[in-house]
C-alpha cells in the first residue's frame, strides 16, 4: 500500500519543529545533518504544493479567452 503524503499544514508544522531544533544548536552533527536533509525535502514539497495551488487559482480566475486575470488579493473578500 502506498504511503500517504503529509498535508501542507503537517509538513509546515514539522518544518517548524526542525528549524527550532536546529536553532537550539545542541544536536550532534549527524542528527543535525539528518534534520537539515529532512527539512530541505519538506521545503521542496511545500513549495511544489504552493506552486500547484497558485496554478489552480490562476486557472480559476482566467477570463473566457484563457488569459489570467490578475487582481489584488483582499483577505476580506474571502469572508
OpenMM code with the backbone's topology and positions (N, CA, C; nanometers):
from openmm import Vec3, app, unit

residues = "UNK UNK UNK UNK UNK UNK UNK UNK UNK UNK UNK UNK UNK UNK UNK UNK UNK UNK UNK UNK UNK UNK UNK UNK UNK UNK UNK UNK UNK UNK UNK UNK UNK UNK UNK UNK UNK UNK UNK UNK UNK UNK UNK UNK UNK UNK UNK UNK UNK UNK UNK UNK UNK UNK UNK UNK UNK UNK UNK UNK UNK UNK UNK UNK UNK UNK UNK UNK UNK UNK UNK UNK UNK UNK UNK UNK UNK UNK UNK".split()
positions = [
    Vec3(0.0838, -0.1177, 0.0000),
    Vec3(0.0000, 0.0000, 0.0000),
    Vec3(0.0882, 0.1239, 0.0000),
    Vec3(0.0528, 0.2233, -0.0822),
    Vec3(0.1310, 0.3459, -0.0932),
    Vec3(0.1162, 0.4306, 0.0328),
    Vec3(0.2277, 0.4920, 0.0719),
    Vec3(0.2270, 0.5775, 0.1905),
    Vec3(0.1644, 0.7120, 0.1554),
    Vec3(0.0723, 0.7585, 0.2393),
    Vec3(0.0044, 0.8850, 0.2151),
    Vec3(0.0981, 1.0011, 0.2484),
    Vec3(0.1077, 1.0973, 0.1563),
    Vec3(0.1929, 1.2135, 0.1793),
    Vec3(0.1281, 1.3036, 0.2837),
    Vec3(0.2105, 1.3665, 0.3672),
    Vec3(0.1539, 1.4576, 0.4675),
    Vec3(0.0937, 1.5805, 0.3998),
    Vec3(-0.0027, 1.6416, 0.4662),
    Vec3(-0.0646, 1.7621, 0.4121),
    Vec3(0.0337, 1.8785, 0.4193),
    Vec3(0.0013, 1.9865, 0.3527),
    Vec3(0.0845, 2.1065, 0.3562),
    Vec3(0.1024, 2.1530, 0.5010),
    Vec3(-0.0062, 2.1542, 0.5755),
    Vec3(-0.0028, 2.2007, 0.7137),
    Vec3(0.0845, 2.1106, 0.8013),
    Vec3(0.0746, 1.9795, 0.7803),
    Vec3(0.1577, 1.8858, 0.8557),
    Vec3(0.3058, 1.9053, 0.8219),
    Vec3(0.3342, 1.9232, 0.6940),
    Vec3(0.4723, 1.9440, 0.6508),
    Vec3(0.5284, 2.0735, 0.7078),
    Vec3(0.4490, 2.1794, 0.7061),
    Vec3(0.4949, 2.3074, 0.7618),
    Vec3(0.5178, 2.2955, 0.9123),
    Vec3(0.4308, 2.2233, 0.9810),
    Vec3(0.4470, 2.2024, 1.1245),
    Vec3(0.5773, 2.1306, 1.1553),
    Vec3(0.6049, 2.0251, 1.0805),
    Vec3(0.7293, 1.9502, 1.1012),
    Vec3(0.8499, 2.0370, 1.0664),
    Vec3(0.8386, 2.1162, 0.9612),
    Vec3(0.9474, 2.2051, 0.9217),
    Vec3(0.9774, 2.3059, 1.0330),
    Vec3(0.8732, 2.3579, 1.0967),
    Vec3(0.8925, 2.4496, 1.2093),
    Vec3(0.9630, 2.3798, 1.3253),
    Vec3(0.9265, 2.2533, 1.3507),
    Vec3(0.9931, 2.1759, 1.4559),
    Vec3(1.1415, 2.1604, 1.4253),
    Vec3(1.1725, 2.1289, 1.3007),
    Vec3(1.3114, 2.1089, 1.2596),
    Vec3(1.3913, 2.2376, 1.2764),
    Vec3(1.3343, 2.3490, 1.2337),
    Vec3(1.4027, 2.4781, 1.2478),
    Vec3(1.4315, 2.5071, 1.3942),
    Vec3(1.3341, 2.4833, 1.4801),
    Vec3(1.3529, 2.5059, 1.6236),
    Vec3(1.4666, 2.4194, 1.6781),
    Vec3(1.4674, 2.2913, 1.6404),
    Vec3(1.5730, 2.2010, 1.6866),
    Vec3(1.7104, 2.2457, 1.6380),
    Vec3(1.7185, 2.2858, 1.5117),
    Vec3(1.8474, 2.3282, 1.4569),
    Vec3(1.8927, 2.4610, 1.5168),
    Vec3(1.7990, 2.5510, 1.5448),
    Vec3(1.8351, 2.6800, 1.6047),
    Vec3(1.8899, 2.6635, 1.7461),
    Vec3(1.8441, 2.5612, 1.8170),
    Vec3(1.8958, 2.5360, 1.9518),
    Vec3(2.0447, 2.5045, 1.9470),
    Vec3(2.0860, 2.4364, 1.8420),
    Vec3(2.2269, 2.4087, 1.8213),
    Vec3(2.2862, 2.2998, 1.9087),
    Vec3(2.2030, 2.2202, 1.9736),
    Vec3(2.2569, 2.1167, 2.0618),
    Vec3(2.2476, 1.9762, 2.0026),
    Vec3(2.2189, 1.9674, 1.8730),
    Vec3(2.2102, 1.8381, 1.8063),
    Vec3(2.3493, 1.7921, 1.7651),
    Vec3(2.3804, 1.6627, 1.7802),
    Vec3(2.5057, 1.6103, 1.7265),
    Vec3(2.5087, 1.6317, 1.5747),
    Vec3(2.6269, 1.6398, 1.5181),
    Vec3(2.6426, 1.6704, 1.3762),
    Vec3(2.5608, 1.5787, 1.2868),
    Vec3(2.5674, 1.4489, 1.3094),
    Vec3(2.4935, 1.3536, 1.2253),
    Vec3(2.3432, 1.3798, 1.2305),
    Vec3(2.2916, 1.4053, 1.3502),
    Vec3(2.1487, 1.4318, 1.3648),
    Vec3(2.1105, 1.5651, 1.3017),
    Vec3(2.1963, 1.6655, 1.3166),
    Vec3(2.1705, 1.7960, 1.2566),
    Vec3(2.1655, 1.7841, 1.1042),
    Vec3(2.2566, 1.7072, 1.0475),
    Vec3(2.2562, 1.6864, 0.9019),
    Vec3(2.1307, 1.6141, 0.8571),
    Vec3(2.0895, 1.5147, 0.9335),
    Vec3(1.9685, 1.4399, 0.9016),
    Vec3(1.8453, 1.5315, 0.9073),
    Vec3(1.8388, 1.6145, 1.0104),
    Vec3(1.7276, 1.7101, 1.0225),
    Vec3(1.7290, 1.8102, 0.9069),
    Vec3(1.8488, 1.8576, 0.8705),
    Vec3(1.8612, 1.9510, 0.7598),
    Vec3(1.8121, 1.8884, 0.6299),
    Vec3(1.8504, 1.7635, 0.6060),
    Vec3(1.8050, 1.6925, 0.4854),
    Vec3(1.6538, 1.6776, 0.4851),
    Vec3(1.5968, 1.6401, 0.5989),
    Vec3(1.4515, 1.6260, 0.6087),
    Vec3(1.3835, 1.7602, 0.5836),
    Vec3(1.4390, 1.8660, 0.6419),
    Vec3(1.3828, 1.9999, 0.6235),
    Vec3(1.3873, 2.0454, 0.4789),
    Vec3(1.4982, 2.0158, 0.4120),
    Vec3(1.5116, 2.0517, 0.2704),
    Vec3(1.4063, 1.9795, 0.1866),
    Vec3(1.3857, 1.8531, 0.2150),
    Vec3(1.2843, 1.7735, 0.1424),
    Vec3(1.1442, 1.8303, 0.1671),
    Vec3(1.1143, 1.8627, 0.2932),
    Vec3(0.9828, 1.9195, 0.3261),
    Vec3(0.9626, 2.0552, 0.2594),
    Vec3(1.0680, 2.1361, 0.2556),
    Vec3(1.0584, 2.2671, 0.1921),
    Vec3(1.0251, 2.2533, 0.0432),
    Vec3(1.0883, 2.1576, -0.0225),
    Vec3(1.0609, 2.1351, -0.1653),
    Vec3(0.9169, 2.0880, -0.1860),
    Vec3(0.8693, 1.9980, -0.0975),
    Vec3(0.7316, 1.9503, -0.1078),
    Vec3(0.6328, 2.0652, -0.0891),
    Vec3(0.6571, 2.1486, 0.0113),
    Vec3(0.5675, 2.2614, 0.0386),
    Vec3(0.5684, 2.3603, -0.0776),
    Vec3(0.6861, 2.3853, -0.1316),
    Vec3(0.6970, 2.4764, -0.2460),
    Vec3(0.6190, 2.4228, -0.3659),
    Vec3(0.6289, 2.2928, -0.3904),
    Vec3(0.5557, 2.2313, -0.5024),
    Vec3(0.4048, 2.2419, -0.4798),
    Vec3(0.3600, 2.2200, -0.3558),
    Vec3(0.2172, 2.2312, -0.3257),
    Vec3(0.1677, 2.3743, -0.3437),
    Vec3(0.2492, 2.4714, -0.3033),
    Vec3(0.2113, 2.6116, -0.3215),
    Vec3(0.2054, 2.6482, -0.4694),
    Vec3(0.3022, 2.5991, -0.5478),
    Vec3(0.3011, 2.6241, -0.6926),
    Vec3(0.1754, 2.5663, -0.7562),
    Vec3(0.1393, 2.4451, -0.7153),
    Vec3(0.0195, 2.3794, -0.7695),
    Vec3(-0.1057, 2.4592, -0.7328),
    Vec3(-0.1115, 2.5074, -0.6086),
    Vec3(-0.2272, 2.5867, -0.5656),
    Vec3(-0.2344, 2.7171, -0.6443),
    Vec3(-0.1195, 2.7793, -0.6682),
    Vec3(-0.1173, 2.9043, -0.7449),
    Vec3(-0.1674, 2.8814, -0.8870),
    Vec3(-0.1249, 2.7707, -0.9486),
    Vec3(-0.1702, 2.7388, -1.0838),
    Vec3(-0.3215, 2.7168, -1.0870),
    Vec3(-0.3733, 2.6531, -0.9846),
    Vec3(-0.5176, 2.6290, -0.9782),
    Vec3(-0.5930, 2.7606, -0.9639),
    Vec3(-0.5428, 2.8497, -0.8799),
    Vec3(-0.6070, 2.9804, -0.8620),
    Vec3(-0.6035, 3.0584, -0.9930),
    Vec3(-0.4892, 3.0552, -1.0620),
    Vec3(-0.4784, 3.1261, -1.1902),
    Vec3(-0.5781, 3.0687, -1.2911),
    Vec3(-0.5938, 2.9376, -1.2920),
    Vec3(-0.6876, 2.8740, -1.3840),
    Vec3(-0.8308, 2.9154, -1.3505),
    Vec3(-0.8620, 2.9197, -1.2223),
    Vec3(-0.9966, 2.9554, -1.1800),
    Vec3(-1.0298, 3.1023, -1.2046),
    Vec3(-0.9273, 3.1863, -1.2124),
    Vec3(-0.9518, 3.3290, -1.2321),
    Vec3(-0.9253, 3.3738, -1.3759),
    Vec3(-0.9128, 3.2796, -1.4690),
    Vec3(-0.8882, 3.3149, -1.6084),
    Vec3(-1.0155, 3.3660, -1.6745),
    Vec3(-0.9963, 3.4578, -1.7682),
    Vec3(-1.1095, 3.5083, -1.8475),
    Vec3(-1.1535, 3.4000, -1.9453),
    Vec3(-1.2606, 3.4238, -2.0159),
    Vec3(-1.3153, 3.3270, -2.1105),
    Vec3(-1.2133, 3.2873, -2.2176),
    Vec3(-1.1254, 3.3816, -2.2566),
    Vec3(-1.0256, 3.3512, -2.3592),
    Vec3(-0.9017, 3.2807, -2.3021),
    Vec3(-0.9038, 3.2509, -2.1712),
    Vec3(-0.7948, 3.1780, -2.1091),
    Vec3(-0.6850, 3.2639, -2.0504),
    Vec3(-0.6924, 3.3952, -2.0739),
    Vec3(-0.5915, 3.4858, -2.0206),
    Vec3(-0.6196, 3.5094, -1.8722),
    Vec3(-0.5200, 3.4859, -1.7860),
    Vec3(-0.5434, 3.5043, -1.6428),
    Vec3(-0.5735, 3.6495, -1.6077),
    Vec3(-0.6626, 3.6670, -1.5128),
    Vec3(-0.6951, 3.7993, -1.4614),
    Vec3(-0.6188, 3.8154, -1.3306),
    Vec3(-0.5276, 3.9122, -1.3260),
    Vec3(-0.4528, 3.9351, -1.2031),
    Vec3(-0.5211, 4.0471, -1.1257),
    Vec3(-0.5624, 4.0134, -1.0043),
    Vec3(-0.6256, 4.1126, -0.9184),
    Vec3(-0.5578, 4.1119, -0.7823),
    Vec3(-0.5665, 4.2233, -0.7147),
    Vec3(-0.5109, 4.2356, -0.5807),
    Vec3(-0.5919, 4.1481, -0.4854),
    Vec3(-0.5232, 4.0678, -0.4041),
    Vec3(-0.5915, 3.9824, -0.3081),
    Vec3(-0.6320, 4.0654, -0.1866),
    Vec3(-0.7547, 4.0480, -0.1443),
    Vec3(-0.8034, 4.1137, -0.0235),
    Vec3(-0.8595, 4.0069, 0.0669),
    Vec3(-0.8008, 3.9870, 0.1862),
    Vec3(-0.8494, 3.8829, 0.2759),
    Vec3(-0.9976, 3.8966, 0.3094),
    Vec3(-1.0518, 4.0169, 0.3078),
    Vec3(-1.1919, 4.0362, 0.3413),
    Vec3(-1.2844, 3.9832, 0.2322),
    Vec3(-1.2334, 3.9669, 0.1097),
    Vec3(-1.3164, 3.9158, 0.0006),
    Vec3(-1.3554, 3.7710, 0.0231),
    Vec3(-1.2713, 3.6950, 0.0920),
    Vec3(-1.2985, 3.5536, 0.1142),
    Vec3(-1.4030, 3.5285, 0.2192),
    Vec3(-1.4389, 3.6277, 0.2969),
    Vec3(-1.5351, 3.6097, 0.4056),
    Vec3(-1.6756, 3.6372, 0.3630),
] * unit.nanometer
topology = app.Topology()
chain = topology.addChain("A")
for resn in residues:
    res = topology.addResidue(resn, chain)
    for name in ("N", "CA", "C"):
        topology.addAtom(name, app.Element.getBySymbol(name[0]), res)
